[in-house]
Amino acid sequence: MPLLAAEPVTILPEQREVLEQLVRTYSTPQQLAVRARIMLFAADGVGVRESAQRLEVWPRTVRRWRKRWRQAADGASVPERLADAPRPGAPGTYTPEQICAIVAMTCEKPAASDRPISHWSQREIADEAMRRGLVPHVSQRSVGRFLKKKPTSNRIGSSIG
């Protein structure tokens, strides 16, 4: 049974520079760095199985990213070629701009909006956001999620080094 040869991948010199920079930069997300390494191995003629072994990923993963690289539009940038495919599902209900507008509104005093209260409640925020036309509809629960802060570590003995 003959070995299947992987289809060749063409990488331009400027694309190679970007890929190498992605691999070298410490702040590059690891998924993106692995994808960049896959493409650099492909450009160097390293096979699918050997690339997968070196990077400790499945051969299927290597084949997928090599295929996506080849199928990308000619003018596509390196980050566009290595980006995740769109996921299925419904789009978000609220845009980031709407969420920011609601959060910014909570920084105002309720009296400035003719509200006879001293502090905003989630219900009052939702009502005022709809009254101002920031969103057509929003629940107090959604407002609570917008305003929720990420929890910090309060463990005893945890240290920051």
C-alpha positions as CSV (number, residue, x, y, z in Angstrom):
1,M,0.0,0.0,0.0
2,P,1.7,3.3,-1.1
3,L,2.0,6.1,1.3
4,L,-0.2,9.1,0.6
5,A,1.8,12.2,0.0
6,A,0.4,15.4,1.4
7,E,-0.5,18.1,-1.0
8,P,2.1,20.8,-1.2
9,V,1.5,24.1,0.6
10,T,2.8,27.4,-0.8
11,I,3.9,30.0,1.6
12,L,5.3,33.3,0.4
13,P,8.4,34.8,2.1
14,E,6.4,37.6,3.8
15,Q,3.8,35.0,5.1
16,R,6.7,33.0,6.5
17,E,8.0,36.0,8.4
18,V,4.5,36.5,9.9
19,L,4.2,32.8,10.8
20,E,7.7,32.8,12.5
21,Q,6.8,36.0,14.4
22,L,3.6,34.3,15.7
23,V,5.6,31.3,16.9
24,R,8.2,33.5,18.6
25,T,5.9,35.9,20.3
26,Y,5.0,34.9,23.9
27,S,1.6,36.6,23.8
28,T,0.4,34.5,20.8
29,P,-2.5,32.2,21.9
30,Q,-1.2,28.6,21.8
31,Q,-3.8,27.4,19.3
32,L,-2.6,30.0,16.9
33,A,1.1,29.2,17.5
34,V,0.4,25.5,16.8
35,R,-1.3,26.4,13.6
36,A,1.6,28.6,12.6
37,R,4.0,25.7,13.3
38,I,1.9,23.4,11.2
39,M,2.3,25.7,8.3
40,L,6.0,26.3,8.8
41,F,6.5,22.5,8.9
42,A,4.4,22.2,5.7
43,A,6.5,24.8,4.0
44,D,9.7,22.9,5.0
45,G,8.3,19.7,3.4
46,V,7.7,17.9,6.7
47,G,4.9,15.3,6.3
48,V,1.6,15.2,8.1
49,R,2.4,12.4,10.4
50,E,5.8,13.8,11.4
51,S,4.3,17.3,12.0
52,A,1.6,15.8,14.1
53,Q,4.1,13.8,16.2
54,R,6.4,16.8,16.7
55,L,3.5,19.1,17.7
56,E,1.6,16.4,19.7
57,V,-1.6,16.9,17.8
58,W,-3.7,14.5,15.7
59,P,-2.8,14.1,12.0
60,R,-6.3,15.1,11.2
61,T,-5.6,18.5,12.8
62,V,-2.5,18.9,10.6
63,R,-4.5,18.0,7.4
64,R,-7.3,20.3,8.3
65,W,-5.1,23.4,8.7
66,R,-3.0,22.6,5.6
67,K,-6.3,22.3,3.6
68,R,-7.6,25.6,5.0
69,W,-4.4,27.3,4.1
70,R,-4.6,26.0,0.5
71,Q,-8.3,26.9,0.2
72,A,-8.0,30.5,1.6
73,A,-8.4,33.4,-0.8
74,D,-5.2,34.5,-2.4
75,G,-5.3,37.9,-0.7
76,A,-6.1,36.5,2.7
77,S,-3.7,37.5,5.5
78,V,-2.0,35.0,7.7
79,P,-4.3,35.7,10.7
80,E,-7.3,35.3,8.5
81,R,-6.0,31.9,7.2
82,L,-5.3,30.7,10.7
83,A,-8.6,32.0,12.3
84,D,-11.3,29.6,13.6
85,A,-14.1,28.9,11.3
86,P,-17.5,30.5,12.2
87,R,-19.4,28.5,14.7
88,P,-23.1,27.5,14.2
89,G,-25.8,28.9,16.4
90,A,-27.7,32.1,16.9
91,P,-25.9,35.4,16.9
92,G,-25.7,37.4,20.1
93,T,-28.8,39.2,21.1
94,Y,-27.0,42.4,22.2
95,T,-24.1,44.1,20.4
96,P,-21.0,45.1,22.4
97,E,-22.0,48.8,21.8
98,Q,-25.5,48.2,23.4
99,I,-23.9,46.5,26.4
100,C,-21.4,49.4,26.8
101,A,-24.2,52.0,26.5
102,I,-26.2,50.2,29.2
103,V,-23.2,49.9,31.5
104,A,-22.3,53.6,30.9
105,M,-25.9,54.6,31.7
106,T,-25.5,53.0,35.2
107,C,-22.8,55.5,36.0
108,E,-25.3,58.3,35.8
109,K,-27.4,59.3,38.8
110,P,-31.0,57.9,38.6
111,A,-32.3,61.4,39.4
112,A,-30.8,62.7,36.1
113,S,-33.3,60.3,34.3
114,D,-36.2,61.5,36.4
115,R,-36.2,58.3,38.4
116,P,-37.3,58.8,42.1
117,I,-34.6,56.4,43.4
118,S,-31.2,56.8,44.9
119,H,-29.5,53.7,43.4
120,W,-30.1,51.8,40.2
121,S,-31.7,48.3,40.4
122,Q,-31.5,45.8,37.6
123,R,-35.2,46.3,36.9
124,E,-34.8,50.1,36.8
125,I,-31.7,49.8,34.5
126,A,-33.6,47.6,32.1
127,D,-36.6,49.9,32.0
128,E,-34.5,53.0,31.4
129,A,-32.4,51.3,28.7
130,M,-35.7,50.4,26.8
131,R,-37.1,53.9,27.5
132,R,-34.0,55.5,26.0
133,G,-34.1,53.2,23.0
134,L,-30.7,51.6,23.7
135,V,-32.3,48.2,23.1
136,P,-35.8,47.1,22.1
137,H,-36.1,44.7,25.0
138,V,-33.8,43.6,27.8
139,S,-34.5,41.6,31.0
140,Q,-33.3,42.5,34.4
141,R,-31.4,39.2,34.3
142,S,-29.5,40.2,31.2
143,V,-28.6,43.5,32.8
144,G,-27.3,41.6,35.8
145,R,-25.0,39.5,33.5
146,F,-23.8,42.7,31.8
147,L,-22.8,44.2,35.2
148,K,-21.4,41.0,36.7
149,K,-17.7,41.2,37.6
150,K,-15.3,38.3,37.2
151,P,-14.6,36.7,40.6
152,T,-11.1,37.1,42.0
153,S,-9.2,34.5,43.9
154,N,-9.8,34.8,47.6
155,R,-8.1,31.5,48.6
156,I,-6.1,31.6,51.8
157,G,-2.4,31.1,51.1
158,S,-2.6,32.0,47.4
159,S,0.3,34.2,46.4
160,I,1.1,36.3,43.5
161,G,4.7,35.9,42.4
